[in-house]
Amino acid sequence: MTFNAMKSTDIFKCVQCGDCCKGYGGTFVTKKDIEAIAGYLKIDPNRFVEEYCQVSGGKPVIAQREDGYCVFWDKLCKIHAVKPPMCRQWPFIESVLVDINNWRIMAGLCPGICKDVPDAVIKACVANELSN
């Protein structure tokens, strides 16, 4: 396959390892995300924020367990159907367009990310995914 013909599915294949569900900073959630996740869990949105979120930069983020994993990671995402955009978009995120080295950093942590792909292909795939 030529680089010109590569698609997003050619440069990333999720292996469901959960490595993207571990790290620092957490996942910001909007009011819409909070309502969707709370509805999915069948709890009040305020209770969701109290029990499952932390505050970072004045905004709610999904909490992380002591081992660094998201509180909803249990060998699979327990809120997969309603997970926030940041989680759904992984690894096709805006910061890759800002600095292509972010792809290389993520590829060092994620076994599903292809490493030997030209920057232009990565940027094109990320831009395409973000526009959908």
C-alpha positions in Angstrom: 0.0 0.0 0.0 1.3 3.4 -0.9 1.4 6.2 1.7 -1.0 8.2 -0.4 -3.7 5.5 -0.1 -3.4 5.2 3.7 -6.5 5.7 5.8 -6.9 6.2 9.5 -7.6 2.5 10.0 -4.2 1.9 8.5 -2.3 3.9 11.0 -4.3 3.0 14.1 -5.9 -0.2 15.2 -7.2 -0.4 18.8 -6.0 -3.5 20.6 -8.1 -2.6 23.7 -5.1 -2.5 26.0 -6.4 0.4 28.0 -3.2 2.4 27.8 -5.1 5.4 26.5 -7.3 5.2 29.6 -4.3 5.7 31.9 -2.3 8.8 32.4 -2.3 12.2 34.0 -4.8 15.0 33.6 -8.0 13.0 33.1 -10.7 13.6 30.5 -12.6 16.9 30.6 -16.4 16.5 30.5 -18.9 19.0 29.3 -22.4 19.5 30.7 -23.6 17.4 27.7 -21.1 14.6 28.5 -22.1 14.7 32.2 -25.8 14.3 31.3 -25.1 11.5 28.8 -22.9 9.5 31.2 -25.2 10.1 34.2 -28.2 9.0 32.1 -26.3 5.9 30.9 -25.4 5.1 34.6 -29.0 5.9 35.7 -27.8 8.5 38.3 -28.4 12.2 38.8 -25.8 14.4 37.0 -24.8 16.0 40.2 -24.1 12.6 41.8 -22.0 11.7 38.8 -19.8 14.7 39.2 -19.5 14.1 43.0 -18.7 10.4 42.7 -16.8 10.1 39.4 -15.1 13.4 38.7 -12.3 15.6 40.0 -11.8 19.3 39.3 -8.8 20.4 37.1 -8.4 23.9 35.9 -11.8 24.7 37.3 -13.5 22.1 35.1 -14.7 18.5 35.9 -12.6 15.7 34.6 -13.3 12.0 34.9 -11.5 10.7 38.0 -8.6 8.3 37.9 -8.0 5.4 40.2 -4.8 5.2 42.3 -3.2 3.0 39.6 -3.7 5.9 37.1 -6.5 4.3 35.1 -9.8 6.0 34.4 -12.5 5.0 37.0 -14.5 3.5 34.1 -11.7 1.2 32.8 -12.2 -2.4 33.7 -10.5 -4.3 30.8 -13.0 -2.5 28.6 -14.6 0.9 29.0 -17.7 0.7 31.1 -19.2 3.8 29.5 -18.1 3.1 25.9 -21.5 3.9 24.4 -21.4 7.5 25.9 -17.7 8.1 26.4 -16.6 11.8 25.9 -15.3 13.0 22.6 -11.7 13.1 23.8 -11.9 9.3 24.4 -13.8 8.6 21.1 -11.3 10.5 19.0 -8.1 8.9 20.4 -5.5 9.1 18.9 -6.8 11.5 16.3 -6.6 14.5 18.5 -6.0 18.2 17.8 -2.6 18.3 19.6 -1.2 16.1 16.8 -1.9 18.8 14.3 -0.3 21.4 16.6 2.9 19.2 17.0 3.4 16.0 15.1 5.7 14.8 17.9 2.6 14.2 20.0 1.9 11.3 17.6 5.3 9.9 18.2 4.9 10.2 22.0 1.5 8.5 21.9 2.9 5.8 19.6 5.5 5.0 22.3 2.7 4.3 24.7 0.0 2.8 22.5 0.7 -0.5 20.7 -2.1 0.2 18.2 -0.5 3.3 16.7 1.8 2.8 13.7 5.1 4.5 14.1 6.6 4.3 10.7 4.3 6.7 8.8 5.2 10.0 7.2 4.1 13.1 9.1 2.0 14.2 6.1 0.0 11.0 6.2 -0.5 11.3 10.0 -1.7 14.9 9.7 -4.0 14.1 6.8 -5.6 11.2 8.7 -5.9 13.2 11.9 -7.5 16.2 10.1 -9.9 13.8 8.3 -11.0 12.2 11.5 -11.5 15.5 13.3 -13.6 16.8 10.4 -16.0 13.9 10.7 
